[in-house]
Each structure stands twice: as structure tokens, then as C-alpha cells.
Amino acid sequence: MYRSFMIYLSEAGWARGMVTNWNFAWRTAKRFVAGEKLEDAIQAIKDLNDKGINATLDHLGENTTSPAKAQKATDTAIEILEAIDHAGVSSNLSVKLTQIGLALDEELCAQNLHKIVETAMKHGTFVRIDMEDSPWVETTLNLYRRMRADCSCENLGVVIQAYMYRSANDITHLMQDQSRVRLCKGAYKEPAHVAFPKKKDVDTNFDQLTKQLVDASFASGSPHISSDGKIPPIPAIATHDDQRILFAKNYAKKIGLPEKALEFQMLHGIRRDLQEQLSSEGYPVRVYVPYGTEWYPYFTRRLAERPANVWFFISNFFRR
Ligand SMILES: Cc1cc2nc3c(=O)[nH]c(=O)nc-3n(C[C@H](O)[C@H](O)[C@H](O)COP(=O)(O)OP(=O)(O)OC[C@H]3O[C@@H](n4cnc5c(N)ncnc54)[C@H](O)[C@@H]3O)c2cc1C
């Protein structure tokens, strides 16, 4: 009920208009967002890199409403790839396809994605296509496959959400060409005919999908993370859930997958203790570092994940 309401708010224009005008809301959002400018994000990444942790950088924005805005988002993604190279930081890029035009025109989005992937290849870095809500899953996977075939490269990966019933089947297909997959639980409100409504079932499926990824990685020679930290291994287990992480570690150990072939990913501002602990155990750790002015939907989804975050939000109101 709480989660559904918060996710409804994340999509409500009236709430966005109101909340983004509150200074204390931005103060709270800053726990999860590196800042409004690219320099802020690069600085956050430098701090992570100093601790041996890699990053994936995201310019916040989704559901772009005009081709000109989709073009601008594409130009920004290219700028980010250049800035990563220029700053010499260990980071790759995450993009949402609706930000670069998927909701407007699939071909326009394909062209924009193509430009981004070409730039990534030029700079020897990697692009992860984030996964959005269920109406976009099929098209996102189709575009991912098309780009991989076009570039025949390792520079592109995708995300699978454990709450979706279809995910085991999607991973089976993605493993045919050793795709690099970020596995997460799923952040949107989905109907019961497409996604498991109960958290317990999502968690069970998460472990099953982890097993599938770890097995597939082992079968294809356990590719390690690249030495510069930019190109991730096949399984990237994106969660802050101790039990899911323990399962992944134990299963990988059991079948003999080396630490460097199993990445853990977390969100900026969440479970820093765990990020550092996993890194000290020898696993590659990557933090998702978002920046920009379009922080409202991302921030509200973070509130949806944890009711205690609302108290943090309210306490910032009283600190005005
Ligand atoms: C690197 C990364 C990339 C992601 N990319 C996508 C994507 O492309 N598409 C998509 O749908 N979703 C994405 N997500 C979000 C994901 O689907 C979940 O919504 C989110 O990670 C919370 O689930 P959890 O696995 O941490 O487990 P949960 O069971 O929700 O949480 C486990 C524990 O983690 C901590 N925790 C979790 N969330 C928070 C929070 N917001 N604030 C404070 N503590 C918290 C708490 O201690 C909690 O008890 C991504 C997540 C990560 C880490």
C-alpha cells in the first residue's frame, strides 16, 4: 500500500511541481543524488574510486517529451563519456531509453543509442541500459539485441528485474551471447499478471536468477571485470539485501567462480558500509551515481523502497 502510493506520487505531475519547490526536499534528495552538475558526480566518483569502488554515472531524466529533448539527453550522455575519460575516473554510463526518445519513436531512440554506444567504444567504456516499467521491457530488450549485433562489442549491457515473471526466460536468451546483465529486484509498480506481487517471491526469484547468471558466466570462462574497472563481468548483482548478496557469494564460491567475475552494485548513498566490505573481500563493487535537476521520480522511488526514508524527509523539514 505504502509502496504503491509512493510510486503513484513518483509519476504524479502535481506532486512533482510541489515537492521540487521545497528546499528541504532537495536537501533530502541529496542523500541519493550526487548533485545537480556533472562536476558534482565526477567528484563523487573520485571519492568512490579512492576507496577502490567503481561507478556507473546516470544523468537523471526519463519519459522525454520531444525529439529535441531526446537529442539533448543524447548529447549529454556523450559529454559524460568524454568527461569520464578526461577525468580519468573508473566509471561507465547508465541510460534510460525513454530519456533518449523511446516513448516518442523507436527509430529515433535507436539512432540516439547508436551514437552513445559508438562514443563509448571510442573511449573503451561501457553503457548499461537501465530497465524501466513493464510496457518498455520488450522494446528495450529488442533494442539492446539490435545494438549488440550492430556493434558486435562487449560495451553494452542491460538490466533484468527479478519481480518480472518473464525474467528467467529473458536471461536464458541473453546468456546465448554472454550478455552482461545487471540483476535488480525492480523499482516500479507492476500489475500481478506481469510481476510477483509478494516480496518473498521476488527474493526467491532473485536467487534463482543469480544462479542462472553465475552458471552462465562460469560456463563461458568466468570473464573478469576489465582491469580499468569500466567493463563489468557478466553477473552484476544490484541489491542492498544482505541475504541476496550472501546467496550470490556462496553459490559463486560453490561452483568456483572467482571474485573478480562477480560484481555487486549499489545505489549512491545506500549501505556504504556494505560497499566497502565487499570491496575489501575482493569483489568488484560499482555504485550507481545519479546527478541532475530531474531528481524527483528517482528520489520518490527511493522513498518507496524504505518507509524509514520518509522520516528522514520529515526530519529535514523540521531542520529548515
Ligand atoms: C545499481 C542499481 C541499479 C538499479 N537499476 C535499476 C533498473 O535499471 N531498473 C529498476 O527497475 N530498478 C533498478 N534498481 C532498483 C532496484 O530494483 C530496487 O528497487 C532497489 O535496489 C531496492 O531493492 P533492494 O534490492 O536493495 O532490496 P530491498 O529488499 O528493497 O532492500 C534491502 C535492504 O536494503 C536497504 N535499502 C534498500 N533500498 C533502500 C533505500 N531506498 N534507502 C535506504 N536503504 C535501502 C535497506 O537496508 C533494506 O532493508 C537498481 C538498483 C541498484 C542497486
Ligand as a Chemical Component Dictionary entry (heavy atoms), coordinates in Angstrom:
data_LIG
# 
_chem_comp.id                   LIG 
_chem_comp.type                 NON-POLYMER 
_chem_comp.pdbx_formal_charge   0 
_chem_comp.three_letter_code    LIG 
# 
loop_
_chem_comp_atom.comp_id 
_chem_comp_atom.atom_id 
_chem_comp_atom.alt_atom_id 
_chem_comp_atom.type_symbol 
_chem_comp_atom.charge 
_chem_comp_atom.model_Cartn_x 
_chem_comp_atom.model_Cartn_y 
_chem_comp_atom.model_Cartn_z 
_chem_comp_atom.pdbx_ordinal 
LIG C1  C1  C 0 22.944 -0.304 -9.003  1  
LIG C2  C2  C 0 21.461 -0.405 -9.086  2  
LIG C3  C3  C 0 20.829 -0.182 -10.295 3  
LIG C4  C4  C 0 19.438 -0.318 -10.401 4  
LIG N1  N1  N 0 18.841 -0.219 -11.632 5  
LIG C5  C5  C 0 17.510 -0.454 -11.744 6  
LIG C6  C6  C 0 16.879 -0.514 -13.019 7  
LIG O1  O1  O 0 17.501 -0.338 -14.070 8  
LIG N2  N2  N 0 15.544 -0.760 -13.057 9  
LIG C7  C7  C 0 14.800 -0.974 -11.920 10 
LIG O2  O2  O 0 13.587 -1.229 -12.014 11 
LIG N3  N3  N 0 15.381 -0.894 -10.696 12 
LIG C8  C8  C 0 16.702 -0.653 -10.591 13 
LIG N4  N4  N 0 17.293 -0.621 -9.336  14 
LIG C9  C9  C 0 16.443 -0.545 -8.112  15 
LIG C10 C10 C 0 16.044 -1.930 -7.597  16 
LIG O3  O3  O 0 15.154 -2.536 -8.493  17 
LIG C11 C11 C 0 15.409 -1.841 -6.197  18 
LIG O4  O4  O 0 14.257 -1.064 -6.260  19 
LIG C12 C12 C 0 16.327 -1.264 -5.121  20 
LIG O5  O5  O 0 17.633 -1.706 -5.292  21 
LIG C13 C13 C 0 15.889 -1.688 -3.704  22 
LIG O6  O6  O 0 15.875 -3.073 -3.580  23 
LIG P1  P1  P 0 16.979 -3.947 -2.813  24 
LIG O7  O7  O 0 17.441 -4.992 -3.791  25 
LIG O8  O8  O 0 18.032 -3.118 -2.251  26 
LIG O9  O9  O 0 16.154 -4.764 -1.748  27 
LIG P2  P2  P 0 15.146 -4.348 -0.605  28 
LIG O10 O10 O 0 14.575 -5.623 -0.106  29 
LIG O11 O11 O 0 14.210 -3.292 -1.085  30 
LIG O12 O12 O 0 16.094 -3.704 0.494   31 
LIG C14 C14 C 0 17.036 -4.459 1.221   32 
LIG C15 C15 C 0 17.714 -3.536 2.226   33 
LIG O13 O13 O 0 18.481 -2.552 1.516   34 
LIG C16 C16 C 0 18.371 -1.267 2.125   35 
LIG N5  N5  N 0 17.665 -0.355 1.193   36 
LIG C17 C17 C 0 17.031 -0.690 0.035   37 
LIG N6  N6  N 0 16.537 0.399  -0.568  38 
LIG C18 C18 C 0 16.850 1.448  0.222   39 
LIG C19 C19 C 0 16.604 2.854  0.128   40 
LIG N7  N7  N 0 15.942 3.392  -0.888  41 
LIG N8  N8  N 0 17.070 3.645  1.128   42 
LIG C20 C20 C 0 17.758 3.113  2.173   43 
LIG N9  N9  N 0 18.024 1.794  2.306   44 
LIG C21 C21 C 0 17.576 0.975  1.350   45 
LIG C22 C22 C 0 17.594 -1.480 3.389   46 
LIG O14 O14 O 0 18.515 -1.767 4.409   47 
LIG C23 C23 C 0 16.750 -2.701 3.071   48 
LIG O15 O15 O 0 16.360 -3.417 4.218   49 
LIG C24 C24 C 0 18.680 -0.572 -9.231  50 
LIG C25 C25 C 0 19.311 -0.795 -8.011  51 
LIG C26 C26 C 0 20.691 -0.740 -7.937  52 
LIG C27 C27 C 0 21.335 -1.043 -6.617  53 
# 
loop_
_chem_comp_bond.comp_id 
_chem_comp_bond.atom_id_1 
_chem_comp_bond.atom_id_2 
_chem_comp_bond.value_order 
_chem_comp_bond.pdbx_ordinal 
LIG C1  C2  SING 1  
LIG C2  C3  SING 2  
LIG C2  C26 DOUB 3  
LIG C3  C4  DOUB 4  
LIG C4  N1  SING 5  
LIG C4  C24 SING 6  
LIG N1  C5  DOUB 7  
LIG C5  C6  SING 8  
LIG C5  C8  SING 9  
LIG C6  O1  DOUB 10 
LIG C6  N2  SING 11 
LIG N2  C7  SING 12 
LIG C7  O2  DOUB 13 
LIG C7  N3  SING 14 
LIG N3  C8  DOUB 15 
LIG C8  N4  SING 16 
LIG N4  C9  SING 17 
LIG N4  C24 SING 18 
LIG C9  C10 SING 19 
LIG C10 O3  SING 20 
LIG C10 C11 SING 21 
LIG C11 O4  SING 22 
LIG C11 C12 SING 23 
LIG C12 O5  SING 24 
LIG C12 C13 SING 25 
LIG C13 O6  SING 26 
LIG O6  P1  SING 27 
LIG P1  O7  DOUB 28 
LIG P1  O8  SING 29 
LIG P1  O9  SING 30 
LIG O9  P2  SING 31 
LIG P2  O10 DOUB 32 
LIG P2  O11 SING 33 
LIG P2  O12 SING 34 
LIG O12 C14 SING 35 
LIG C14 C15 SING 36 
LIG C15 O13 SING 37 
LIG C15 C23 SING 38 
LIG O13 C16 SING 39 
LIG C16 N5  SING 40 
LIG C16 C22 SING 41 
LIG N5  C17 SING 42 
LIG N5  C21 SING 43 
LIG C17 N6  DOUB 44 
LIG N6  C18 SING 45 
LIG C18 C19 SING 46 
LIG C18 C21 DOUB 47 
LIG C19 N7  SING 48 
LIG C19 N8  DOUB 49 
LIG N8  C20 SING 50 
LIG C20 N9  DOUB 51 
LIG N9  C21 SING 52 
LIG C22 O14 SING 53 
LIG C22 C23 SING 54 
LIG C23 O15 SING 55 
LIG C24 C25 DOUB 56 
LIG C25 C26 SING 57 
LIG C26 C27 SING 58 
# 
